């Protein structure tokens, strides 16, 4: 095996090297020692990783079986394998190329007996894991409602992501989860897995770490085997993956990690951005090469994204640029509310479609899943087909279908499918045996399930506990049906979700997706407010589902910002850039400054998905969790460099000098976070309404008790007045603080 990395000087360089830019070529040819390739968005990282691997093989630095290439997804592994095969053909066969979990499983099956398993061990899916955890919780006599199996499993997965076996979990780590017994449950879970000759996905790496720590001879064998290690998306690695790589790279130290610290956005699922930030410390003498030439986006998009991410402190630093000229500035538009935002984006998409643009090259990227509802409704109204990537459409979500099932039974008691879906949700002790009895009577007497249930509650066919539960739920349905005749559809929906215990079920659920499900339920109530009664709303949902089933192939893409990573589109809409939504308050509450920096990285990812045009928006008013609130523009908007941004407004919140906006307000939006903070501290922005310039200030003086009208919040009465700011009790929107320039006498 040759020790030289380059061809002799009299030979021409391979064609695959000639196709690279200088930074890419340097990353491919730096074959000795540790290397970190900081690859910005759209800079050709996959090409570099693939070409580097090919270069190692063609220069005969290693055989295919001596190269370990690690990706995060099967799709990325398949793409890399296809590219390598296209470049050098079947000579690449034998590569250890795959995801962390696939490669760890391959190693584990070779040495399973050394960690108490057999080579044919089963890898459990999540359903099996939850069932096993539930058995252990039942054995420990823990309340399944207070401590759902999902919560305990999530804690165990976090420990495994950090490389912690049960004996390494400190008491303070376990906290109060599962009544303080989570660490014990973890140990019992691991023992039970061994008895079943099974492992979960976290075990694949965890058992590898145990194997390498306890059997140095096994680790030495892999040191001898793997002369080169290449890793993709290193910024997304967790602690266990980091430890696994460090152990395998100890001998040859030819570890090449490709990643982008500015795109580390998965901290909530265990990714540790510190892995990439401390690479040079972990591997003294390591070389760092930055890929900064972008081949995807326009100069203005890159300028806006680079200016934004520069506000992060925890980064290694790079600046994206492009050799391409021209391109539109990034649009930042102020709209009145979420409905106006959806109308604007829908209109822009219609215009693009008329100009011949492909809908598949258009994306709407939101911070939270519940935001897609208004855009789905608008696109359906316009007849524009769309797909939701990374999740179901709004009305197809599990919790939304449950809630709608309740409403269907109220509107139509003979709806057997809806009744069966929710009669024991949340759990009421109405199990399969009880449902079987109801079904038999319904078939025999040709009754609906609801009618059959009403007959059975007066008999002894059903056990007393289930019979009492069934009686209570039928009484609930009768009460809600009476309420539906007197109250608005939205009020009824709120009552049903609260009194049924369905909302409380998700509030008690400590799994990571529970907050998002609660947000979706509140958004559902907001959607119902637009309809006069339940039948009208339910008919609308039916039509939405029918249209979704009939949608053609070319569709607009709706997704969250997290789902968009790795994708790119000609046109990207970025709605909802407001404080209280983006950055998301949960990220700030849980992680503080580091959470804010991850949110800013998420904003950077969103911007860099766009090739030709990026259009951002924020609403002066937004209904979040079914409550109207005035909104402050996201602090991220103040961090965008002015020269790359074009601002527009429907609200008067900002605009050009011709629209009467004071120069100080223009400076505010151009001046960055410092100006933002000082303006907020000075109290010159109250709940998202911009202070009017002196020439905009009305001469009318309002006094406490005066009746006024606000375009969005309706009629109200002034409670207090202070320096042009009014505190008003609105008839329908509750108490709000607004500027007096936004109201008029009633």
C-alpha positions as CSV (number, residue, x, y, z in Angstrom):
1,X,0.0,0.0,0.0
2,X,1.5,3.3,-1.1
3,X,2.2,6.0,1.5
4,X,2.2,8.8,-1.0
5,X,-1.0,10.8,-1.4
6,X,-0.2,12.5,-4.7
7,X,0.6,11.4,-8.2
8,X,4.2,12.2,-9.4
9,X,4.7,15.7,-10.8
10,X,4.9,14.7,-14.4
11,X,1.4,13.2,-14.4
12,X,-1.7,15.2,-15.0
13,X,-4.1,15.5,-12.0
14,X,-7.2,13.4,-12.2
15,X,-10.3,15.0,-13.7
16,X,-12.2,14.7,-10.5
17,X,-9.7,17.1,-8.9
18,X,-9.8,19.6,-11.7
19,X,-13.6,20.0,-11.2
20,X,-13.1,21.3,-7.6
21,X,-12.5,24.9,-6.4
22,X,-9.3,25.5,-4.4
23,X,-10.8,25.0,-1.0
24,X,-12.6,21.9,-2.0
25,X,-9.4,20.5,-3.6
26,X,-7.4,21.3,-0.5
27,X,-10.0,19.3,1.6
28,X,-9.7,16.3,-0.7
29,X,-5.9,16.2,-0.8
30,X,-5.3,16.7,2.9
31,X,-5.1,13.0,3.6
32,X,-2.7,12.9,6.6
33,X,-4.1,13.5,10.1
34,X,-7.3,15.0,11.5
35,X,-9.3,17.3,9.3
36,X,-12.3,19.4,9.9
37,X,-14.1,20.7,6.8
38,X,-16.4,23.5,7.7
39,X,-18.8,23.3,4.8
40,X,-21.4,26.1,4.7
41,X,-24.8,25.6,3.1
42,X,-24.6,25.0,-0.6
43,X,-20.8,24.8,-0.8
44,X,-20.6,21.2,-2.2
45,X,-19.8,19.2,1.0
46,X,-21.1,16.0,-0.5
47,X,-18.9,16.4,-3.5
48,X,-15.9,16.9,-1.3
49,X,-16.7,13.9,0.9
50,X,-17.2,11.7,-2.1
51,X,-14.2,12.9,-4.0
52,X,-12.0,12.6,-0.9
53,X,-13.0,8.9,-0.6
54,X,-12.4,8.3,-4.2
55,X,-9.0,10.0,-4.0
56,X,-8.0,7.8,-1.1
57,X,-8.8,4.7,-3.2
58,X,-7.2,5.9,-6.4
59,X,-4.0,7.0,-4.7
60,X,-3.9,3.5,-3.1
61,X,-3.8,4.9,0.5
62,X,-6.3,2.2,1.5
63,X,-8.4,-0.6,0.3
64,X,-12.2,-0.1,0.4
65,X,-12.5,-2.3,3.4
66,X,-10.1,0.0,5.3
67,X,-12.4,3.0,5.0
68,X,-15.2,3.8,7.4
69,X,-17.6,6.4,6.0
70,X,-20.4,7.5,8.3
71,X,-23.6,9.4,7.4
72,X,-26.7,10.3,9.4
73,X,-29.4,9.0,7.0
74,X,-29.8,6.0,4.7
75,X,-30.6,8.4,1.9
76,X,-27.3,10.2,2.3
77,X,-25.5,6.8,2.4
78,X,-27.2,5.7,-0.8
79,X,-26.4,8.9,-2.5
80,X,-22.8,8.7,-1.6
81,X,-22.5,5.1,-2.7
82,X,-24.1,5.9,-6.0
83,X,-21.7,8.8,-6.7
84,X,-18.7,6.8,-5.8
85,X,-19.8,3.9,-8.1
86,X,-20.4,6.4,-10.9
87,X,-16.8,7.8,-10.5
88,X,-14.8,4.6,-10.1
89,X,-17.2,1.7,-10.7
90,X,-17.3,-1.6,-8.7
91,X,-13.8,-1.1,-7.3
92,X,-15.4,0.6,-4.3
93,X,-17.1,-2.5,-3.2
94,X,-16.2,-3.5,0.4
95,X,-16.5,0.1,1.9
96,X,-17.9,0.3,5.4
97,X,-20.4,3.0,4.4
98,X,-23.6,3.6,6.2
99,X,-25.3,5.4,9.1
100,X,-24.0,5.4,12.7
101,X,-26.6,2.9,13.7
102,X,-26.1,0.6,10.7
103,X,-22.3,0.4,11.2
104,X,-22.6,0.0,14.9
105,X,-25.0,-2.9,14.4
106,X,-22.6,-4.5,12.0
107,X,-19.8,-4.4,14.6
108,X,-22.1,-5.5,17.4
109,X,-23.3,-8.6,15.5
110,X,-19.7,-9.7,15.2
111,X,-19.1,-9.5,18.9
112,X,-22.6,-9.8,20.4
113,X,-21.6,-12.5,22.9
114,X,-19.1,-10.2,24.6
115,X,-22.0,-7.9,25.7
116,X,-24.4,-10.6,26.7
117,X,-26.3,-11.0,23.4
118,X,-26.4,-13.5,20.5
119,X,-25.5,-12.5,17.0
120,X,-29.1,-12.8,15.8
121,X,-30.4,-10.3,18.3
122,X,-33.6,-8.4,17.5
123,X,-33.6,-4.6,17.1
124,X,-36.8,-3.4,18.8
125,X,-39.0,-0.7,17.2
126,X,-40.6,2.0,19.4
127,X,-43.9,0.2,19.9
128,X,-42.0,-2.8,21.4
129,X,-39.9,-0.5,23.5
130,X,-43.0,1.3,24.9
131,X,-44.7,-2.0,25.6
132,X,-41.6,-3.3,27.6
133,X,-41.3,0.0,29.5
134,X,-45.0,-0.2,30.4
135,X,-44.6,-3.7,31.8
136,X,-41.8,-2.4,34.0
137,X,-43.8,0.6,35.2
138,X,-46.7,-1.7,36.0
139,X,-44.4,-4.0,38.0
140,X,-43.2,-0.9,40.0
141,X,-46.8,0.1,40.6
142,X,-46.3,3.5,39.0
143,X,-49.3,5.5,37.8
144,X,-49.3,5.2,34.0
145,X,-51.2,8.5,33.6
146,X,-48.7,10.4,35.7
147,X,-45.7,8.7,34.2
148,X,-46.5,7.5,30.6
149,X,-44.1,5.0,29.1
150,X,-43.1,7.5,26.5
151,X,-41.7,9.9,29.1
152,X,-39.6,7.2,30.8
153,X,-38.4,5.9,27.4
154,X,-37.4,9.5,26.4
155,X,-35.3,9.8,29.5
156,X,-33.6,6.5,28.8
157,X,-32.9,7.5,25.2
158,X,-31.3,10.7,26.4
159,X,-29.0,8.8,28.7
160,X,-28.0,6.4,25.9
161,X,-27.4,9.4,23.5
162,X,-24.9,10.6,26.1
163,X,-23.2,7.2,26.4
164,X,-24.5,6.5,30.0
165,X,-25.2,3.0,31.1
166,X,-27.5,2.5,34.0
167,X,-24.6,2.4,36.6
168,X,-23.4,5.8,35.2
169,X,-26.7,7.6,35.7
170,X,-26.2,9.8,38.8
171,X,-29.2,10.4,41.2
172,X,-29.4,14.0,40.1
173,X,-29.6,12.9,36.5
174,X,-32.7,10.8,37.2
175,X,-34.5,13.5,39.1
176,X,-38.2,12.9,39.7
177,X,-38.9,11.0,36.5
178,X,-41.0,7.9,37.3
179,X,-41.2,9.0,40.9
180,X,-37.4,9.0,41.1
181,X,-37.2,5.4,39.9
182,X,-36.2,6.1,36.3
183,X,-32.6,4.9,36.7
184,X,-33.8,1.7,38.3
185,X,-36.3,1.2,35.5
186,X,-33.4,1.8,33.0
187,X,-31.4,-1.0,34.6
188,X,-34.3,-3.4,34.6
189,X,-35.1,-2.5,31.0
190,X,-31.5,-3.3,29.9
191,X,-31.7,-6.7,31.7
192,X,-35.0,-7.5,30.1
193,X,-33.6,-6.6,26.7
194,X,-30.7,-9.1,27.2
195,X,-33.2,-11.8,28.3
196,X,-35.1,-11.2,25.1
197,X,-31.9,-11.2,23.0
198,X,-32.8,-7.7,21.9
199,X,-31.4,-4.2,21.6
200,X,-32.9,-0.8,20.8
201,X,-31.3,1.8,18.5
202,X,-29.5,3.5,21.4
203,X,-28.0,0.2,22.4
204,X,-26.2,-0.2,19.1
205,X,-23.8,2.5,19.9
206,X,-23.9,2.0,23.7
207,X,-22.9,-1.6,23.4
208,X,-20.1,-0.7,21.0
209,X,-18.8,1.7,23.7
210,X,-19.0,-0.9,26.3
211,X,-17.3,-3.4,24.0
212,X,-14.4,-1.1,23.2
213,X,-13.9,-0.1,26.8
214,X,-13.9,-3.7,28.2
215,X,-12.1,-5.4,25.3
216,X,-9.1,-3.4,24.2
217,X,-8.2,-6.3,21.9
218,X,-11.4,-5.8,19.9
219,X,-10.8,-2.1,19.6
220,X,-7.3,-2.7,18.5
221,X,-8.6,-4.9,15.7
222,X,-10.7,-2.0,14.4
223,X,-7.8,0.3,14.8
224,X,-5.9,-2.0,12.5
225,X,-8.8,-2.2,10.0
226,X,-9.8,1.4,9.6
227,X,-7.0,3.6,8.2
228,X,-9.4,6.4,7.2
229,X,-12.6,7.6,8.8
230,X,-14.9,10.1,7.1
231,X,-18.0,11.6,8.8
232,X,-20.8,13.6,7.3
233,X,-23.0,16.2,9.1
234,X,-20.7,16.1,12.2
235,X,-22.5,19.0,13.8
236,X,-25.5,16.7,14.3
237,X,-23.5,14.1,16.3
238,X,-24.5,13.3,19.9
239,X,-22.1,12.4,22.7
240,X,-22.3,8.6,22.2
241,X,-21.5,9.0,18.5
242,X,-18.6,11.4,19.3
243,X,-17.1,8.9,21.8
244,X,-17.5,6.1,19.3
245,X,-15.6,8.0,16.6
246,X,-12.8,9.2,18.9
247,X,-12.2,5.6,20.0
248,X,-12.0,4.3,16.4
249,X,-9.8,7.1,15.3
250,X,-7.2,6.8,18.1
251,X,-4.5,5.0,16.2
252,X,-4.2,6.4,12.7
253,X,-6.0,9.7,13.5
254,X,-7.0,10.1,9.9
255,X,-10.4,11.4,10.8
256,X,-12.1,13.8,8.4
257,X,-15.3,15.4,9.8
258,X,-17.4,17.5,7.4
259,X,-20.1,19.7,9.0
260,X,-21.4,23.2,9.6
261,X,-21.6,24.6,13.1
262,X,-24.0,27.2,11.7
263,X,-26.5,24.4,10.8
264,X,-26.6,22.6,14.2
265,X,-30.3,22.7,14.9
266,X,-31.1,19.4,16.6
267,X,-30.0,20.0,20.1
268,X,-33.6,19.1,21.3
269,X,-32.9,15.5,20.2
270,X,-29.4,15.1,21.5
271,X,-27.1,16.7,19.0
272,X,-24.2,18.5,20.6
273,X,-22.8,21.4,18.7
274,X,-19.8,21.4,21.1
275,X,-18.5,18.3,19.3
276,X,-17.6,20.3,16.2
277,X,-16.6,23.5,18.2
278,X,-13.9,21.6,20.1
279,X,-12.5,19.5,17.3
280,X,-9.1,21.2,17.2
281,X,-8.8,20.7,21.0
282,X,-9.7,17.0,20.7
283,X,-7.3,16.5,17.9
284,X,-4.2,18.7,18.4
285,X,-2.7,19.7,15.1
286,X,-5.9,19.2,13.2
287,X,-6.3,21.2,10.1
288,X,-9.5,23.2,9.5
289,X,-10.6,24.1,5.9
290,X,-13.5,26.3,5.3
291,X,-15.8,25.9,2.3
292,X,-17.4,29.3,1.8
293,X,-18.1,29.5,-2.0
294,X,-21.8,28.9,-2.3
295,X,-23.3,27.4,-5.5
296,X,-26.9,27.6,-4.5
297,X,-28.1,31.1,-3.5
298,X,-27.9,34.7,-4.7
299,X,-25.6,37.3,-3.2
300,X,-28.4,39.0,-1.3
301,X,-29.6,35.8,0.3
302,X,-26.1,34.8,1.4
303,X,-25.4,38.3,2.6
304,X,-28.6,38.3,4.7
305,X,-27.9,34.8,6.1
306,X,-24.2,35.6,6.9
307,X,-25.1,38.9,8.6
308,X,-27.7,37.1,10.7
309,X,-25.6,34.2,11.9
310,X,-22.6,36.5,12.7
311,X,-24.5,37.5,15.9
312,X,-23.9,34.0,17.3
313,X,-20.9,33.7,19.7
314,X,-20.6,29.9,19.7
315,X,-19.3,29.4,16.2
316,X,-16.0,28.9,14.4
317,X,-16.8,31.5,11.8
318,X,-17.0,31.7,8.0
319,X,-18.7,33.9,5.4
320,X,-20.6,32.5,2.5
321,X,-20.1,34.1,-0.9
322,X,-21.0,33.5,-4.5
323,X,-19.4,34.3,-7.8
324,X,-22.8,34.8,-9.4
325,X,-24.1,38.3,-10.0
326,X,-27.6,39.7,-9.7
327,X,-30.5,38.4,-7.8
328,X,-33.4,39.9,-5.8
329,X,-33.0,41.3,-2.3
330,X,-34.6,39.4,0.5
331,X,-38.1,40.7,1.0
332,X,-39.3,41.3,4.6
333,X,-43.0,42.2,4.7
334,X,-45.1,43.4,7.6
335,X,-48.7,42.1,7.5
336,X,-51.7,42.8,9.7
337,X,-52.4,39.2,10.9
338,X,-51.9,35.6,10.1
339,X,-54.8,35.5,7.7
340,X,-53.4,38.5,5.7
341,X,-50.0,36.7,5.7
342,X,-51.6,33.6,4.2
343,X,-53.4,35.7,1.6
344,X,-50.2,37.5,0.6
345,X,-48.2,34.3,0.3
346,X,-51.0,32.6,-1.6
347,X,-51.1,35.5,-4.0
348,X,-47.4,35.4,-4.5
349,X,-47.5,31.7,-5.3
350,X,-50.3,32.3,-7.8
351,X,-48.2,35.0,-9.5
352,X,-45.2,32.6,-9.7
353,X,-47.4,29.9,-11.2
354,X,-48.7,32.3,-13.8
355,X,-45.1,33.1,-14.7
356,X,-44.4,29.5,-15.4
357,X,-42.6,28.6,-12.1
358,X,-42.9,25.0,-10.9
359,X,-44.8,24.6,-7.7
360,X,-42.4,22.0,-6.5
361,X,-39.7,24.7,-6.4
362,X,-41.7,26.7,-3.9
363,X,-41.6,26.1,-0.1
364,X,-43.3,27.7,2.9
365,X,-41.1,27.1,6.0
366,X,-42.7,27.6,9.4
367,X,-41.2,27.5,12.9
368,X,-44.1,25.5,14.5
369,X,-46.3,22.8,13.0
370,X,-49.6,24.5,13.9
371,X,-48.7,27.4,11.5
372,X,-49.3,25.3,8.5
373,X,-53.1,25.3,9.0
374,X,-53.7,28.9,7.7
375,X,-51.6,28.2,4.6
376,X,-53.2,24.9,3.9
377,X,-56.6,26.6,4.1
378,X,-55.6,29.4,1.8
379,X,-53.9,27.1,-0.8
380,X,-57.0,24.9,-0.9
381,X,-59.2,28.0,-1.4
382,X,-57.0,29.0,-4.3
383,X,-56.9,25.5,-5.7
384,X,-53.1,25.3,-5.4
385,X,-52.0,21.8,-4.6
386,X,-49.5,21.3,-1.7
387,X,-47.8,18.7,0.3
388,X,-46.7,18.7,4.0
389,X,-43.2,17.3,4.3
390,X,-42.0,15.8,7.5
391,X,-45.5,15.4,8.9
392,X,-49.2,15.0,8.1
393,X,-51.5,17.7,6.9
394,X,-53.1,19.7,9.7
395,X,-56.4,17.8,9.7
396,X,-54.6,14.5,9.4
397,X,-52.7,14.9,12.6
398,X,-53.5,12.3,15.2
399,X,-54.7,14.7,17.9
400,X,-56.8,16.7,15.4
401,X,-58.5,13.6,14.2
402,X,-59.3,12.6,17.8
403,X,-60.8,16.1,18.5
404,X,-62.8,16.1,15.3
405,X,-64.1,12.6,16.2
406,X,-65.6,14.1,19.4
407,X,-67.3,16.8,17.4
408,X,-68.6,14.3,14.8
409,X,-70.4,12.3,17.5
410,X,-72.0,15.5,18.9
411,X,-73.2,16.5,15.4
412,X,-74.1,13.0,14.3
413,X,-74.5,10.4,17.2
414,X,-74.8,7.6,14.6
415,X,-71.2,8.1,13.5
416,X,-69.9,4.7,14.7
417,X,-66.3,5.2,13.5
418,X,-65.9,8.4,15.5
419,X,-67.6,7.0,18.6
420,X,-65.3,4.0,18.6
421,X,-62.2,6.2,18.2
422,X,-62.8,8.3,21.3
423,X,-65.2,6.4,23.6
424,X,-62.1,5.3,25.6
425,X,-59.8,8.3,24.9
426,X,-58.6,9.3,27.4
427,X,-58.8,5.9,29.0
428,X,-62.0,5.4,30.9
429,X,-61.9,1.7,31.5
430,X,-64.1,1.0,28.4
431,X,-61.9,-1.8,26.9
432,X,-62.2,-4.1,24.0
433,X,-64.5,-6.5,25.8
434,X,-67.0,-3.8,26.4
435,X,-66.8,-2.6,22.9
436,X,-67.3,-6.1,21.7
437,X,-70.6,-6.4,23.6
438,X,-71.7,-3.0,22.2
439,X,-70.9,-4.2,18.6
440,X,-72.8,-7.4,19.0
441,X,-75.9,-5.7,20.2
442,X,-75.6,-3.0,17.4
443,X,-75.4,-5.7,14.7
444,X,-78.2,-7.8,16.1
445,X,-80.6,-4.9,16.5
446,X,-79.3,-2.8,13.6
447,X,-78.5,0.1,15.9
448,X,-75.7,2.6,15.9
449,X,-73.0,2.1,18.6
450,X,-74.3,5.0,20.5
451,X,-77.8,3.6,20.6
452,X,-76.6,0.2,21.6
453,X,-74.5,1.7,24.4
454,X,-77.6,3.6,25.7
455,X,-79.5,0.3,26.0
456,X,-76.6,-1.6,27.6
457,X,-76.0,0.9,30.5
458,X,-79.3,-0.2,32.0
459,X,-78.4,-3.9,31.9
460,X,-75.9,-6.1,33.6
461,X,-74.3,-7.2,30.3
462,X,-71.3,-4.9,31.0
463,X,-69.2,-4.9,34.2
464,X,-70.2,-2.2,36.7
465,X,-67.1,-0.1,36.3
466,X,-67.2,0.0,32.6
467,X,-71.0,0.5,32.6
468,X,-70.6,3.6,34.9
469,X,-67.8,5.0,32.7
470,X,-70.0,4.4,29.6
471,X,-73.0,6.1,31.3
472,X,-70.9,9.2,32.1
473,X,-69.5,9.6,28.6
474,X,-73.0,9.3,27.1
475,X,-74.2,12.0,29.6
476,X,-71.2,14.1,28.5
477,X,-72.3,13.8,24.9
478,X,-75.9,14.8,25.7
479,X,-74.7,17.8,27.6
480,X,-72.3,18.9,24.8
481,X,-75.1,18.4,22.2
482,X,-77.3,20.8,24.2
483,X,-74.4,23.3,24.4
484,X,-73.9,23.1,20.6
485,X,-77.5,24.4,20.2
486,X,-76.7,27.5,22.4
487,X,-73.0,28.3,22.0
488,X,-70.7,28.9,19.1
489,X,-68.9,26.0,17.5
490,X,-65.5,27.1,18.9
491,X,-66.9,27.4,22.4
492,X,-68.3,23.9,22.2
493,X,-65.0,22.5,20.9
494,X,-63.2,24.1,23.9
495,X,-65.7,22.8,26.4
496,X,-65.4,19.3,24.9
497,X,-61.6,19.1,24.9
498,X,-61.5,20.4,28.5
499,X,-64.4,18.4,30.0
500,X,-63.5,15.1,28.2
501,X,-60.0,15.2,29.7
502,X,-58.4,15.1,26.3
503,X,-56.5,18.4,26.8
504,X,-55.5,17.3,30.3
505,X,-54.1,14.0,28.9
506,X,-51.7,15.9,26.7
507,X,-50.8,18.4,29.4
508,X,-49.8,15.5,31.7
509,X,-47.8,13.9,28.9
510,X,-44.1,14.7,29.3
511,X,-43.1,13.4,25.9
512,X,-41.3,15.9,23.5
513,X,-44.1,16.0,21.1
514,X,-46.9,16.9,23.6
515,X,-46.4,20.7,23.5
516,X,-46.8,20.6,19.8
517,X,-50.0,18.6,20.0
518,X,-51.4,21.1,22.5
519,X,-50.5,23.9,20.1
520,X,-52.3,22.1,17.3
521,X,-55.5,21.7,19.4
522,X,-55.5,25.4,20.1
523,X,-55.1,26.1,16.5
524,X,-58.0,23.8,15.7
525,X,-60.3,25.9,17.9
526,X,-59.1,29.0,16.1
527,X,-60.0,27.4,12.8
528,X,-63.5,26.5,14.1
529,X,-64.1,30.1,15.0
530,X,-64.5,30.9,11.3
531,X,-67.6,28.7,11.0
532,X,-71.2,29.3,12.2
533,X,-71.8,25.8,13.6
534,X,-70.3,22.4,13.9
535,X,-71.9,20.9,10.8
536,X,-70.5,23.6,8.6
537,X,-67.0,23.1,10.1
538,X,-67.2,19.3,9.7
539,X,-68.3,19.6,6.1
540,X,-65.3,21.9,5.5
541,X,-63.0,19.3,6.9
542,X,-64.5,16.6,4.7
543,X,-63.9,18.8,1.6
544,X,-60.4,19.5,2.7
545,X,-59.6,15.8,3.0
546,X,-61.2,15.1,-0.4
547,X,-59.2,17.8,-2.1
548,X,-56.0,16.5,-0.5
549,X,-56.7,13.0,-1.9
550,X,-57.2,14.4,-5.4
551,X,-54.1,16.6,-5.5
552,X,-51.9,16.3,-8.6
553,X,-48.1,15.7,-8.5
554,X,-46.7,19.2,-8.8
555,X,-47.2,20.8,-5.4
556,X,-46.1,23.6,-3.1
557,X,-44.0,22.3,-0.2
558,X,-45.1,23.1,3.4
559,X,-42.9,22.1,6.3
560,X,-41.2,23.2,9.5
561,X,-37.7,24.7,9.4
562,X,-36.3,21.6,11.0
563,X,-37.7,19.4,8.2
564,X,-36.2,21.7,5.5
565,X,-32.6,21.0,6.4
566,X,-30.7,19.5,3.4
567,X,-33.4,20.7,0.9
568,X,-33.3,23.7,-1.5
569,X,-35.9,25.5,-3.5
570,X,-36.0,28.4,-6.0
571,X,-38.5,30.4,-3.8
572,X,-38.8,30.2,-0.1
573,X,-41.4,31.9,2.1
574,X,-40.5,32.4,5.8
575,X,-43.6,33.5,7.7
576,X,-44.1,34.2,11.3
577,X,-40.9,35.9,12.2
578,X,-42.2,37.4,15.5
579,X,-41.1,37.4,19.1
580,X,-43.0,34.7,20.9
581,X,-43.0,32.5,17.9
582,X,-39.5,32.7,16.4
583,X,-37.3,32.5,18.4
584,X,-39.5,30.0,20.0
585,X,-40.1,30.8,23.7
586,X,-39.7,27.1,24.7
587,X,-36.2,27.1,23.4
588,X,-35.3,30.2,25.3
589,X,-37.0,29.0,28.5
590,X,-35.2,25.6,28.5
591,X,-31.8,26.6,27.2
592,X,-31.4,30.4,27.6
593,X,-28.5,31.9,25.6
594,X,-27.6,28.6,23.9
595,X,-31.3,28.1,22.9
596,X,-31.3,31.5,21.3
597,X,-28.2,30.7,19.3
598,X,-29.8,27.4,18.1
599,X,-32.9,29.4,17.1
600,X,-30.6,31.8,15.1
601,X,-28.9,28.8,13.4
602,X,-32.4,27.6,12.5
603,X,-33.2,31.0,10.9
604,X,-29.9,30.8,9.0
605,X,-30.9,27.3,7.7
606,X,-34.2,28.7,6.6
607,X,-32.7,31.5,4.6
608,X,-30.1,29.3,2.9
609,X,-32.7,26.9,1.6
610,X,-33.5,29.6,-1.1
611,X,-31.8,29.6,-4.4
612,X,-33.3,32.7,-6.1
613,X,-35.7,34.5,-3.8
614,X,-36.4,34.5,0.0
615,X,-39.6,36.3,1.3
616,X,-40.0,36.8,5.0
617,X,-43.0,38.1,6.9
618,X,-44.2,38.9,10.3
619,X,-47.7,39.8,11.5
620,X,-48.6,42.8,13.7
621,X,-51.3,40.7,15.3
622,X,-51.5,36.9,15.6
623,X,-53.8,34.4,17.2
624,X,-51.6,32.0,19.0
625,X,-53.1,29.2,21.2
626,X,-56.5,30.7,20.3
627,X,-55.7,34.1,21.8
628,X,-55.2,37.3,19.9
629,X,-52.0,39.1,20.7
630,X,-50.1,42.0,19.2
631,X,-46.7,40.9,18.0
632,X,-43.2,42.3,18.1
633,X,-41.1,41.6,15.0
634,X,-38.5,38.9,15.6
635,X,-35.2,40.2,16.9
636,X,-33.7,38.3,14.0
637,X,-35.2,40.8,11.5
638,X,-33.2,43.6,13.2
639,X,-30.0,41.6,12.6
640,X,-30.4,41.4,8.8
641,X,-27.9,43.7,7.0
642,X,-29.9,46.5,5.5
643,X,-28.1,46.4,2.1
644,X,-29.5,42.9,1.4
645,X,-33.1,43.5,2.5
646,X,-36.1,45.2,0.9
647,X,-38.9,46.0,3.4
648,X,-42.6,46.3,2.6
649,X,-45.7,46.8,4.8
650,X,-49.4,46.4,4.8
651,X,-49.8,47.9,8.3
652,X,-47.8,51.1,8.5
653,X,-45.5,49.4,11.0
654,X,-42.7,50.1,8.6
655,X,-42.2,51.3,5.1
656,X,-40.4,53.9,3.1
657,X,-40.1,57.6,3.9
658,X,-42.8,58.2,1.3
659,X,-45.2,56.2,3.5
660,X,-44.6,58.6,6.4
661,X,-42.3,56.4,8.5
662,X,-40.0,58.4,10.8
663,X,-36.3,58.1,10.1
664,X,-35.8,56.8,13.6
665,X,-38.0,53.9,12.8
666,X,-36.1,53.1,9.6
667,X,-32.9,53.2,11.7
668,X,-34.4,50.9,14.2
669,X,-35.0,48.2,11.7
670,X,-31.6,48.7,10.1
671,X,-29.7,49.1,13.3
672,X,-29.6,45.6,14.6
673,X,-30.1,44.0,18.0
674,X,-28.6,46.8,20.1
675,X,-31.1,49.4,18.7
676,X,-33.8,46.8,19.1
677,X,-33.0,46.2,22.8
678,X,-32.8,49.9,23.6
679,X,-36.1,50.7,21.9
680,X,-37.8,47.8,23.8
681,X,-36.3,49.0,27.1
682,X,-37.5,52.5,26.4
683,X,-41.0,51.2,26.0
684,X,-41.4,52.7,22.6
685,X,-43.0,49.5,21.3
686,X,-46.0,48.2,23.1
687,X,-47.2,44.7,22.1
688,X,-46.0,45.1,18.5
689,X,-47.5,48.4,17.6
690,X,-44.9,50.9,16.4
691,X,-44.9,54.3,18.0
692,X,-46.2,56.9,15.5
693,X,-43.9,59.6,14.4
694,X,-44.8,63.1,15.7
695,X,-46.6,64.0,12.5
696,X,-48.6,60.8,12.9
697,X,-49.7,61.4,16.5
698,X,-53.4,62.2,16.7
699,X,-54.4,65.3,18.5
700,X,-57.4,63.6,20.2
701,X,-56.8,62.9,23.9
702,X,-58.5,59.8,25.2
703,X,-59.6,59.5,28.8
704,X,-60.4,56.5,31.0
705,X,-63.9,55.3,30.3
706,X,-64.0,56.4,26.7
707,X,-65.5,53.9,24.2
708,X,-63.3,53.2,21.2
709,X,-63.0,51.0,18.1
710,X,-59.9,49.1,17.0
711,X,-59.8,47.6,13.5
712,X,-58.7,44.2,14.7
713,X,-59.9,43.9,18.3
714,X,-63.3,45.6,17.8
715,X,-65.1,47.7,20.4
716,X,-63.7,48.4,23.9
717,X,-63.5,50.8,26.8
718,X,-60.3,52.7,27.8
719,X,-59.1,51.6,31.3
720,X,-55.9,53.7,31.6
721,X,-53.9,56.3,29.5
722,X,-50.2,56.9,29.6
723,X,-48.2,59.0,27.1
724,X,-50.1,57.9,24.0
725,X,-50.5,54.3,25.2
726,X,-53.9,53.0,26.0
727,X,-54.9,50.1,28.1
728,X,-58.3,48.9,26.8
729,X,-60.8,46.2,27.9
730,X,-62.1,44.9,24.6
731,X,-65.5,43.3,24.4
732,X,-64.3,40.1,22.8
733,X,-60.4,40.2,22.8
734,X,-59.9,41.0,26.5
735,X,-57.5,43.5,27.9
736,X,-54.8,44.9,25.5
737,X,-52.3,47.7,25.4
738,X,-52.2,49.6,22.1
739,X,-51.1,52.9,20.8
740,X,-53.8,55.6,20.5
741,X,-52.9,56.1,16.8
742,X,-54.5,52.6,16.2
743,X,-57.9,53.4,17.6
744,X,-60.8,55.8,16.9
745,X,-63.8,57.0,19.0
746,X,-66.7,54.6,18.9
